Amino acid sequence: MQAVPSEFLAINRKERANKPFIELELRPPKERVCDFKPVIIPFDAETAMAQASRCIHCPDPAPCMQGCPTHNDIPSAMWLIEQGRFKEAAMIYHKTSSLPEICGRVCPHEQLCEGACVLNHDDQPVLTGELEVFVLDWEREHDPYVPEIAPDTGKKVAVIGAGPAGLACADQLRQRGHAVTIFDAKPAPGGLLTYGIPNFKLDKEVVFRRWKDLEAMGVEFVGNTYIGKDKTIDDLFAEGFDAVFIGVGTGIDAKMEVEGEDLPGVYEATEYLIRANVAPDYLPEELKGKPLEVEGKRVVVIGGGDTAADCLRSSVRMKAAEVTCIYRRTEAEMPGGAKDRNMAREEGAEYQFLTQPVRFIAGEDGKLSGVECVKMKLGEPGPDGRRRPKPIEGSNFVIPADIAVLAIGYWPDPTIGKTTPDLETHKWGLIKVVDPETGRTTREGVFAGGDAVTGPDLVVTAMVGGRKAAWAIDEYLRSKS
C-alpha cells in the first residue's frame, strides 16, 4: 500500500502531471569515450526531490509497481524522496530487492517501471531508476543499511554461482540465520555484474561494495571453483551442506558455425568484455597476460542485443579506428534497448542492418582481415511473431575487419546437469524446476533460479528468482529440522 495521504493526491494529480520533465544528464560523448567511467551524472538532492514530485501516484495497483519484476513500492518511494526522507525511501527498496543499487543502474527501465508510467501518454515518465540509485547511494554515504540477522539455525547452504541470482539467494538465506557459502568458477564474486556488464554502465566498485555487505553478514565466497568439474553437488552434500542453490546463469557464448570462426581476431563476447573491462587482479587464470589490443583496429560486432552494444561502446573506448555493428534484421527487430543503442551511435559506432555474416576471411598473416556478408530481406513472421530474414542471392560483399566479436546470444552450461544424479535438465542444459515459484528441482534438496532456469533474461528477474528460491530453501530446511 502506498504511504501517501489520499486527500493530498485528490487535489494535486493534475498539477503534478503538468510539472516540467527534468532530463537525465549524461557526460558529453567526446568526454565519456576517453574512459570507462559511468556515463550518467547522478542527481543531487534538489533535482531528485523535484523529479520525484512529478509522480502523480496512480491508484493501487500502480502501473510502475506492476511493471517492476520486484514489485517495488515505487509510489511510496517517490513520495518519501519528494519530502527529502531519503533513508526511508531506501528502506522501501530493501523490502523487495537484494540488489537495488545495481538494478537501479542496469535495469531497462524504459521497458519496465518507467515504460509503465502513465505520464508517457503525454510527456516523459518519472525517472524512477535514477531515483532508486540516488537514494541507495545517499543511504550508503550517510546511514548505511545493516539488515537484521536471525539466530543461527545450524543449517548450511551451498550457492553455486555468484551472479545476481546467487547473491540474492545468499542475502535472503543469511538474513534467516543459515550459513551460506557461494562457489563460483571466477576469481571474484558478481557473475555477469563483474564479468559482463561494462564499467560505464555499472562501476565494479558498486558490485564489490554490495559484496562486502554480504561478507559482513557472514556470507563466504569460494572462487576459482567450477562445480561439476572441480567438485560435484554430491561432494557438497558430502561436505555437510544441507541444501544447494544453482544460479550459474547461461554463460556459454553461442557459435555461428561458419568458416573462419576460429581465426585469430574472432572473439566471443564474454571474453572480449572481460578483457576490456576487468582489472588484472580479477581476471580468470586463462586470460591473464593476454592484453586486448584494439587501438587503431577495425572492429565488427555481430548481434542486436545489449551485449552487442556493450561490445561496441567498449571498442570505442579502446580507440578502435572503426566500430560497426551488423545485424540480420532491421533496427525495429533489435532485442537490445534503444537507450544503449543511441549512446553507442553518439559515441561513434555505426550500424549496418539486414546484413548476415557468412564467412570470416584470413589475411596473409593468418589473422582475420574481413567478414564476408550477404544482404538480407525480411520474409513472413515465424512462430515468435518476428519476420524471418532471408538472404538475397548474389548480394555477397566483404567488410574489412581486424577484430570480430560474436554477440549473438548465450547457451546454458550443461556441466552441472550431466554430473548431478536425479537432476533433470531440458533445452540444452537449462535446469528443470518442479515449481517456478520455489525453484525446487527434481533432486532432493537442490533448488535453482535465474538464467540457469529461464534462459538469458534480466538482472532483476534473476535476482527475484534467487530470492524466491531462498524462501523455499528456508522452509525446506525448517521442515527437515
N, C-alpha and C positions, 0 to 999 in steps of 0.2 A: 504494500500500500504506500502511496505517495505521502510524504511528510509536509504537504503544502496546504495551508488553510484554504478551504473551498470558497469562502466568502471573498478572499483576495482574488482568486483566479476568475471569479464570475465577472469582475469588472475590469480585468486587465488583459484578457487574451487578445483582443483586437489591437490594443496599444502595443503589446509585445510583438505581435506579428508584423507591425509596421516599423519596428526598430531597424536601423541600418545594419547590413551584414558587415562583419569585420573579416577581411581577407586574412588567410593564413600567410604569414611572412616566411619567405624562403630566401636562403642565401643566393646571390646572383649566380647564374650558370658559370660565368667566367671565373668566379672565385671558387665555387664548390668543386669544379673539376680538377682543382690543383691538389686536393687531398681527399681522404676517406672520412672526414668528419661529418656529423649529422647535417642534413640539408635544411631541416625545419628549424626556424628560430622560435624558441619556446615563448609562450605567453608570459607576460608579467601579471601581477595580481590584479591590477586595474583592468587590463584587457580581458582577463579570464572572467572577472565579475560581469563585465559588460556583455561578453559573448554568452555567458550563461543566462543573462537576463532576457535573451531573445526566446528562450524556451516558453511555449505557450501552455505547457502542462496539460496535455490531452487527457481526457478521462481514461480511467483504467479499463482495459489494459492498453497502456500507451504503445503506439506503433514502434517506437525506438526500443522498448523493452522486448517486444516480440521479435524484432529484427536482430537482437543480440543473442548469440548462442548461449551465453551465460545467464541471460535474462537479468542483467544488472538493473537495479532500480535507478535508471538514468534521470528521470524527472526529479526525484528527491535529491540526487547528487547535484543537479543543476540549481535547484533551489538553495541548497546549502552553499554552493560556490558563489552564487549571486549575493548571499548575505556575508561573504567573507569567512564562512565557517569551514575552512579547508580541511581540517583534521576530520571533522565529522563526515565530510564528503568522501574523503579517502576511505573511511571505515565502511561506507556503503559498498565500495568496490571489493573490499576484502571479504565481505559476506558471501560473495558469489564467484570470486575469481582468485586463483592462486598465483596468477602472473599478470596483475592489472597494469603495471608499468610497462610490461612487454607487449601485451595485447593492444594497449593504447597507442603503441608505436607501429605495430606491424599488421594489425587487422585491416582488411579492405573496408573501411568504414562506409565508403560510398555505396557498397553493396549490402551493408548490414544496418547498423543503427542510424547512421546519417542518411543512408538511402531510404529508410523508412520514415524519416522526419516529415511531417505534413507540410512544413514550410517549403519543401521542394516544389509544391504545386505552383507557387507564385514567386518564390525567392530562393535563397540559398539556405541549406539546413544549418542547425546549430552544430558547431564543430565539436561534437561530443568526444571524439577520440583524443584530440589535443587537450581538451579539458581534463580528461582522465589522466593523461600524462602529467599535466600541471599539478594536480592535487597530490598525486603519488610522489612526484619529485619534491613538492613542498613538504610533504609529510616526512620524507627521508631526511631532509635537511633540518627541519625544526622539531619534529616529535616522532622519531622512528617507531614503526609498528612492531610490537612484540606480541605474538599470539600466545594464548594460554595453552600449556601442555598438560594433558590429563595424566594421572598417575600411571606409572609403568605397569603394563599388562603382563610382562614376561614373554610376549609373543614377538617373533622376528619375521620380517617380511623382506624378501629379495625383490628389488625392482630392476628389471632389465631394460636399459635404455635411459639416458639422462636428458632426453629431449622434453618438449612441453608436457606430454602425457605422463612420463616418468616423474618429472619434477612435481607436477600437480598431485599425483598419487602419493608421493612421498610426503608432501606437505600435509595432506589430509590424514594420512595414517599416523604420522608423528604427533599431530595435534591430539589424536585419540589415544596416545600413550604407547603405541607399538614401536619397537626398534626397527629401523629401516636402513638397509644398505643398498645403494644404487650401483649397478655394474654397467660399464659401457666400454665399447671397443676403442673409443678415442681416449686421448690422454686427459682431456678436460671435460667437465660437465657442460650441458647445454644442448647437445644434439645439433639440429639444424640451426638453432639460435646462435650457436658459436661457429659451426662449421658449414653453414649455408647462407644465412642472411648477411649481406654486406654491412660493414660498419656505418656507412652513410644512411642506412635505414634503421639499424639497431646497433648502437655502440656496445662493444663487447663488455664494457665496464658495467652497463646496466644488467647484463646477464650474470656477470660474476658477483655483483652486489646481491642479487637475488639468491645466488647460490650460497653466499656467506650467511644470509639469513637462515637458510635451511641447515647449514652446517652448525650454526649457533643453536638451532633447535635440537641438534643431536643426530641429524641425518649423516650417514657416512657414504663416501664415494670411493669406488674401486675402479680405476681407469685401466686402459690397455688390456681389458679382459673381454674376449669375444665369446659370449655364451653360445654354446653349440659347437665351438671349436676348442677353446682353452678349458672349458668345463661345461657340463650339461645341466639342465634343470634337475635331473635326477641327482647330480652331485650337490646341488644347492639344498635339496631336501635332506640329503645325507649329512650335510654340514649343520643341520639343525634349524633351517628356515621352516616356518610353519605355513607359509603361503608365498606365491610368486606372482608378480605382475609383469606382463610383457608389453613394453611400449617402445619397440625398436624402430617404428616408423617404416617407411618404404625407401630405403637408401640406395637401391641398385639402379644406376642410370640405364635408361632404355637405349638399345642399339638401333642403328639404321639398317644394318645388314646390307651395306653396299660396298662396292670395290673401293679400296684405299682407306677404309675406315681406321685401319691400324697404322697409318703413316705417322711419322714424327710431325707434330704440329696439329694433330687432331686430338682434341681433349673432350672428355666427359665434363659436364657442367659442374659436378660436385668437386672434382679435383681442381678445376680451373678456379672456382670460387674460394676453395680452401687455400690454394697457393696465393691468390690475390689478396685475401682478407685476414688470414690468421697469422698471428705472431709466431716466430720460430719456436718459442718455448712450448707452444701448444700444438705444433704440427705432429701428425702421426709419423711414426718412425720411417715408413716407406717414402714419405715426401720430404724429409729433412735433407738439406743440401741440394735441393733441386729448385733453384730460383726460376720464377716465371718471367721470361724476357719478352715483353710486349712492345716496348718503346720503338716507334718507327715502323711497326709491322701493320699489315693489312689483316684485320680480324673480321671473320664472318661468323655470326651466331645463328644457329638454326633452331627455330621454335617460336611459339607465340605466347608463352605463359610468363608469369612473374620472374621465374628463374632466368629466362632469356633476357628480360630487361635488366636484371641484376648483372648478368654477364656483360651486356652492352655497356652499362654505366661503369662497371669496374674497368673495362678495357679503355674507356675514355680517360679514366683517372691514371691509368698506367701508360698514358701518352702514345696510344696506338695512332698510326698515321691515318687509317680509315677504319670505321666501325660500321658494319652493315648487318641488319637482321633480315633473314629470308624466311618467309612463311608461306605455306602452300595454299592457304585460303586468303580471304580479304581481311582487312582490319576489323570489319564488323563481326567476324567469327573468332577473333583472338580471345583466348580464355583469360589472359592477363589483364590486370587493372589498367584503366586508361590513365590514371594519375602517374604511375611509374613510366608508362609509355611516353607521355607528354614530357616528363622530365628528361627521359633519355634523348628525345628529339632536341630539347633545349640545350642539352649538353653536347650535341654534335653527332649523335648516332643517326643513321639512315635506315629506312625500312623499304624492303622490296617484297611486295605481295604476289600471290598467285605464282610462286616460284618453288620448285621442288628439287633438292639435290639428288643426283643420280650416281655421282662418282666423285671421289677425291683424287686429284691428279698430283703425281710426284714430279718434282723438278729434277734437274741433272744431279743434284746433291742427294737425292732420295727423300727429301723432305717435301711437305705439302707446298704446292705452288698455285693451286687453283681448285675451284669447286665447279664441276660441270652440273648444270641445272637444266630443267625443262620448264617451259611455261605451262601454267595450269588454267583450267576454266572450271567453274562450279556447275555440277550436274544436279540431279534430283536429290532431295533430302534422304538421309539414311534413317535407321531406326531411332537414332538420338535426335532427329529433327534437323540436324545440321546438313547443309548441302555438301555433297561429296565432291572433292576436287578430282578432275580428270586431266591427264596430260594432253597437251596439244602436239600432235605429231609434227616432227621436223622443226620444233622450236628450241632445240638444244643450244645452249651458249655457256660460256665459261666466265666465272667471276674470279679474278686473281686474288689469291689469299695466301698468307703465311701461317695463319692460325685459323682453325675452325673449331667451334665449340658446339657440342651436341646438347641442346637443352630441350629435349623432346619428350620428357616425362620420366617417371620412376616406376620401378617394379618392387614388390616385396622381396625380402631376403628369405629364401626357403630353409635356411640352415636350422633354425630352431624347430620348425615343424618336422624336419627329417630326423632330428636327434632326440625327439621327445615322444616316448611311447604314449599312446592314447590321446594325443593332442591332434585334433582334426584341423586341416587347412583346406583352402579352396582358392580358386582364381590365382593359380601360380604361386601360392605361398602365403596368402593372407590368412590370419588366424581366424578360425570359425568360432563365434561365440554363441552360446545357447540362448542368452538373453542380452540384447544390446544395452539395456538399461543398467545391467550389473557388470557386464564384461566377463561373465562366467563362461569358461571354455569347457570342452569335453573332458579335460583332465582334472581330476580332483585337486582342489587347492590352487589351481592356476587360473589367473584372470588376465584379461588383455584389453587394451584400449588405444585410441589414437589411430594413426595411419596404418599401423600393423593390422588393424581390423577393417577400417573403412576404405583403405587405399588413400592416395595422396589427397589431402584436404588442408584446411586452415590450421594455423597455430591454435586458435581459440577452440576449435572443435576437438583437437587432440587434447587440449588442457581439460575440457569438460569431460571427455572420455576417461581421463585419468582420475578425476575427482569422483565420478560415479563409481568407478571400479574400487576406489579406496573405501567408499562407504559400504560396498558389498563385501569387501575383504574384512572390514571391521566386524560386520555382522557374522560372517563365516567364522572368524576366529573366536568370537564370543560364544557362538553356538557350540564350537568344539570344546570350549572350556567347560 
